Amino acid sequence: SSPEVKGYWAGLDASAQTSSHELTIPNDLIGCIIGRQGAKINEIRQMSGAQIKIANPVEGSTDRQVTITGSAASISLAQYLINVRLSSETGGMG
């Protein structure tokens, strides 16, 4: 496993500490995470308690940068909820 993930799980004890985690989401899937007028992303924000920022489209890039900020627990929950959205959109395990 990557050292990045290890350090990130190690931070779970210090739930008062906030950190941020970046994800890269393909443009053609970002819509299923944002939802209509931001409905889905707002739902994920509320459920996870994390702040989620989606970068503006970058010209020539096929991906969007998503930054999740919060406690380690809320970041991992937000990532989980995003992955659930992605897997339901892409029809399961890829």
SULQUI-V917765 format. One line per field, one symbol per residue. ss: DSSP state (h for helix, s for strand, l for the rest). Layout:
ss->???
//
This chain:
ss->llhhhhhhhhlllllllssssssssshhhhhhhhlhhhhhhhhhhhhhllssssllllllllssssssssshhhhhhhhhhhhhhhhhhlllll
//
